[in-house]
Amino acid sequence: MKPTIDRRRFLWTTGAAGIGLATAARSFAQAPSVSPNSKLRVLSIGVVGSIGGTDRQQIAAHPSVEMVGLCDVDSDALAKAAKDHPAAFTCGDYREAFSKHGDKFDAVIVSTPDHSHAPIMLTALGNRKHVYGQKPLVHQLEELVMMEKAIAARPDLVTQVGNQRMVFPGRRAAVEILRRGMLGKAIEAHVWVGSPAANQYFNFNHQTGIPAPPPAKLDWNLWLCATETVPYRTGMTPLIWRSWWDYGTNGLGDWGCHVLDVIFYSYDELQSPIAVQTHCPKAENPLFHTNPCHSTVTYAVDSHSFAGKVFPIHYSDSALAPSRAALGLPPGNFPEENMTVVVCEDGVLALSAGGAVEIWRDGKLTPGLEMPALPEFPPLNHWHAWVDNCIGKKTELRSPFKDAIRMTEAALLAVKATRFPGEELRWDKPSLTFSNHAEASKAIVRRAYREGFAPPAVI
């Protein structure tokens, strides 16, 4: 297998792309509030972690940003970040940040574990703060609707999910190619990721850990956020929580926005699926996710963009790639182990998470960026684009929450359906139920929130 793009190289190139951005305009007409010195005042929640440090540093590097607050349940992480921003206020409880310091910031970065996304992001939106939030957008299917209602109630706020790979020209070109129908009508999509793998993020699901006192630096009660009170277990933090059912979303959820995004940007008709079926082993321990997983998420369509009345997205983890022969492709290897392939009547588009795009017609390859009549794709800094839009400078923004909701819905359905291996679940989003499966409707759509941490209704 070929390795995914090197993270340090990716961050260097995307950061460098933003260096040439002009100093952001000082017009704040569309922002709900700004500081007197014409800076976007930002609170960072989850200041280090796997991506929190990068989010904070990239956004802080924007010339119109002032990092005024730091919040983290890990005191060591908080102390480390405070060295970069000595004037910023610090706290461990996000609720305290809003109740005691809410007048000091205009925007919030949320780079925390998956299970705490909705409670924190919805608190931020309810307090009229712009939000940059990490993926997956939410952890529960019900929270998708909560988020939809929140952004409808706060149309003046700028939101963006951590979908930094959409800056690559190849990924933006893929959207143009598919939206324009340059390969004819779409038939189906095959999407897969290499996760979960033997690394610092996953523990292969069968290791339960041993109940133990939490590390002294960690406020375990605050880390649990809205989930039930349970003992700490060794190895759960700082990163392996991704494998745990109550806190993470395993490989399918962790990578969803990075491989499903292009499909939803290409086809506006794909609003909410009608069914999901995930084939996987039964979880050895209910505390954990399971793998390998192969899911089919099906959409009903009625549009000239599609060859039929349904459009299936086959979504897999553990590098379960489809047969190249079945796709009409010659022998060979895909560019990466994290791929999006869209099969159309006149050809196949194969796109890597790192932006390598291939067009195949009758077994012949055309590099995607060599397709005729494509526009220019100027350099784009993912993090700075959010800041620019917060201060009224309209630049390309990928991906605001309204787009992230559709990506997250498909990924979450694939993840949640692993609790019912091989069973087709007919999804009805308006009622938040599976019309053919009362047990699934009860078990995998929502959670009971711990008192004091439930996501607020934003009205």
N, C-alpha and C positions, 0 to 999 in steps of 0.2 A: 504494500500500500504506500502511496505517496503521502508524505506528511502534509498537514495543513499549513497555511502560510505562517511564517514565524511571527509571533505576537510583537516582539520588539521591532522588527522591520516594519510591520503594519503600522504600529503606533508612530514610528518615526516618519514614515512617508505621509500618513494622513495629517500628522501634526505639521509637517513641513508645508503641506499643501495650503494650510491656513495662514502661514506666516505673511503671505502677500496680501491678505485681506486688508482692505482699507479700514481705518478707524471707524467704528460703528457710528451711525448717525445718532444725534442726541435728541431726536424727537421721540417722546414717550406717550404720544397721544393715545396709542392703543393699549398701553400697559395699565394695569389697575392701580399701581403705585410705584413710585421711584424715590430714590434718596435725593436730598437737596443738591448733592454734588454730581448729579447726572450719571451715576454709576448704577448698574444693576446689582443690587445687594443680594448675595446668594448664601443660603444655608446648605451645608453638605451633611447628609445623613448616611452613615456607612462610609467612613472616610478612607479606609484602606481596602481590605478584602481582596478578592480576585480582580475586581475592576474598579472599586470605589476610589482608589488612589488615582487611577488614570482619569476617571470622570472628573474628579475634583481638580487635578492639575491642568487638564486640558481646558476646562471652563475658566479656571482662575487665570489662565494665560491670555484670555481675551482682554484687550485694552479697556473695555468698558465694564469690566466686572470687578466687584469688590467682594472678597470672600469674608463675610462678616460672622458666620457661625459654623460650628462643628459639633456634630452629635454622633455618638457611637456607644454601644453597650460594652465595648472592649476598651478599657482604660489605657492599655498600651498603644492601641491604634490611635486613640484620641490624642495622646501625648505626642506621638510621632507626627500627626497632622498639624498639631498646634505649633510645632517648630517652623512650619512653612507659613503659618498665619498667626503670628503671636498676638495680634490685636483682636482676633475673633473670640466671641464668647464660646464656651464649651458646656456641654451637658451630656448625660447618658440617656435620658428619656425624651423621645421625640415630642411627647405631649407637653413636656415642660418648655421645649423650644418654642412651641406655638403660644402657650399660655403666658409665659414670662417675657419672651423676646419677639413676639409676633410683629411688633412695629419696627423691628430692625432689619427685616429682610423682605425682598420682593419675589424671590424665586427659590426653589428647592431642588436639590439633587437627591434622589432616593436610590442608593446602591446597597441595598440590604438583601438578606435571603428572601426567596420567593414568597414565603408564607406571610411576610409582613408588608408586601408591596401595597395591597389594597388599603389596609388601615392607614398607612402613612400617606400615600398619595391622595386618598380621598380627604384626609384631614387637611392636606395642603390646599387642595382645590376648594374645600369648604371655607378656608381662610383666605381665599382669593390670591393664591400664589401660583406663579408659573411653575411647571413641573417638568424636570428631566428625570425619567424613571427607568430603571434597568428592566431587562427582560427576564422571564416572560412578564407581560404587563401585570397579570393577576395570577392567583393560585387556584381559585375556585370558579366554576362555570357561572355561578350566581353573580360573582363579582364583575363579570363582563357587563352585565346589565346595570349594576351599580355605577360602573365607570361611564357607560353610555349616558346615563341620566346626569351624571356630574358634568361631563363636558358640554352637554346640551344646556345645562344651567349656567355654565361659565364660558360662553363663546369667546369672551375677550382674552382668555388665558391661553398661553402658548404651551403646548405639551410636546414631548418627544420621548420615544422609547429608545433604549440603547441598541440601535440597529446600525452600527457604524460601518458595516461592510457595504451599505448602499452607496457609499461615495465612489466605489470603484467604477471606472468608465464601462467596463464590460457588463456590470450588473445594470447600470442605467441603460446601456444599449439593448440589453435583452428585453427590457420593458418596452422600448420603442419598437423593436422587431415584432413582438407579440401583439402589442396594442394595434399596430397598423395592419395586422393580418398578413405580414410578409411571408409567412409559411402556411397560409391557408387556415382553415378552421381547426380549432383545437379539439383533440380527441381525449387525451388523458395526460396526467402528470405522474412522474416517478421522482420521489424525493427521499434522500437518505443521508444519515449522518454517521460518523465513526463512533460517537459516544454511545454508551458509556465504555470507558477503557481503563486500563490499569494505570491510573495516574492519581494526582492528589485530589481530584474532584469526586471520585466514585469509589465505593468499597465492595462492589460486586454483590451487594444486596443481602447476602446471607450472613454477614457479620453483624451481630446485634450490638456489639460493644458491651462494656461492663458498667453497670450503674456505679457512679463515683461522684465525689464532690466536684463541682465545676471549677475550672481554673480561677485563681484569685482575681485575675484581671477582668473576668467576664461576669456581667450582671445577667445571670441565667433567667431570672424572672422577666426582665425586659427583652431578652433575646427571644423568648417564647412568644412574646407579643400576644396576638389574639388566640393562640392555640391553647389547649388544655395544659394544666400544670402537671408535668411529669419529671422524673429524675433526669439529671444530666447523664450521658453515657460517654465513655471514653472514645475519642476520635471523631465525635460528631462535628465539632468545630475545629478549624475555621471554615472548611470547605466541603467536607464529605456529607453535609446535610442534604446535598443534591440527590442522594440516593434514598433519602427517607421520605416516606409517603406524605407525612404531615407537613413537611417543610420545603421539599424540592419538587422538581418535575422531571428528574432523570434526563436522559439524553434527548428525548423527543421534545420536551418542553424547553430545556436549556438552549437548544439550537433552533427552535421553531422559527423565530423571526428572521434568522439569518439565511434560511433556505426556502421558506414559504413566501417571503415578502414579494418577490418578483411576480409570482403567480397572481397575487391579489392586486398589485399595482397594474398588471396587464389586463385584468378582467374585472371590471367594476360589478359585473353581474353576480359574482361569487360573494353573496352576502352572508348566508348562514347555511350550514350543511343540513341535509335531511337524514343522514345516517352515518354511523361509524361502526366499524368492526375491526378489532385488533386481535391478531393471532400472536400468542406469547405463552410462555410457561406460566403456570399459576405461581404467584409469589410464595417463596418458601417461608417467608415470615411476613405477616401483615404490616409490620413496621416499615417495610421497604418496598420500593418499586421492583419490577422484574424486567428481564431482558433475556434474549433478543426479542424485539417486537416488530411486527409488520402490520400496519394499519391501513385501512381504506376509508377515507373520508369522502362522502359523496354529496355532490351539489346538484339540485335540479336547475336546469337552464333552459332558456327559450330565447335564443339570440343568434344572429348571423355569425357571431364569433365562434360558435361551437358546432361540431359535426353532428351531435346527437342531443337528446333531451336531458342527459345527465353528464356530469363531468367528474370523474373520480380522481382523487389525489391519493396515490399509494405512498405512504410515509413510513419509513423504517429507520431503526437505529442499528447499532452494532455493525455498521458497514455492509448491510444487506443490500447490495446493488442488484438491479435487475439484469437479466440476460441481454447482452448487447445484440445477439442475433435476433431475439424477439423484438427488439426495437428497430431492426433493420440496419444496424451498425456493423461495420467490419470488426474483426478481432482487434483487440487492443485494450488499453487501460483508460479509464476516466481520469481527468486531470487531478482530482482530489478524492478523498473519502467522504466529503460533505458536498453533495451535488443536488441540483435541480434539473430535471429533464422534462421538457414539454413535447409531447408527440402531437404533431399537426398533420393535416392531410397532405401537405406538400413538403414536409421535412420535419426534422427533429432538432430542437434546440437543447444543447447540453451546457449547463452553466455551473461553475464551481463557486463555492462560497468566497473564494479569493478573487473572483472576477474574470476567470478564463471562460470565454464563451465560444462555443463551437456550433456551427450550422452544418447539418448533414442532409444531403439530398441524394437519393439513389446510391448511397454508400460513399459519396464524395464529400470531402470536408471543405468548408469555407470558414476561415476565422471570422467570428461574429462582428468584430469591429471593421471588417472590410465590406460589410453589407452596404449597398448603395443608399445614398440619400439620408444617412444618419446625421443628426445634428452634432455639433461640437459638445464635448462634455468637459467644461472647465473644472479646474481643481475645486474641491469642496471639503471644508473641514466640518465634520459631522457635529461636533460639540459647539463650535462657534456659530454654526447656522442657527442653533437653538437660541443662543444669546442674541444674535442679530434680530431674529423675529420677536424676541421679548421686548427689544427696545424700539421696535417699529421699522426695522430695515428688512424688507421682504426678500428673503433668499430661499433657495430650494431647501425644503425641510423633509427629511426622511428618518423616522416615521412618526408623525403625530399620533396621539392616542386613538383617534378615529380610525386610522389605518391599522394600528397595532391590535385593535380589538379583533378584527377579522383573522389576522395571523394567529393570535393567541387562542381564539376559539377553536380553530382547526387542530392546533397542537395539543390543547388541553383535552379535547375530545379523544384524541388518540391515546393520550396518557391515561385518562380516567377509565377508558374502556378496558384497560388491562386488568381491572378488577373482575371483569366478566369475559375471560379469554374465549375468543372465537364466536361470541354471541353478537348478532347484529342488533344495534340499539338505534331506534328511530327517534331522532332528535327534533324537539319542537322548542325553539328558543323562546318564543313569546310566553309560553307557559312554564319554561324552565323544567321540562319533563321529557322523559323518553316515553313516547306514547304507547309502546309495546312492552314496557318493562318497569313496573312499579318499584321493584327492588332497587334497580339502578337509579331511578329518580330520587329515591330516598337516600341512597348510599354515596353517590359521587357528584352531586350537583352543588352542594353547599356544606358548610360546617357550622357548628355551634361556636360562637365567639365568646372568649373569656370576658368577664365583666370588666369594663374600663378600657377595653382595647378594640371594641367592635368598630368597623368602618362607619363613619357618620354618613347619613343621608345628606346629599348636597342639593339644596333647593334654592 
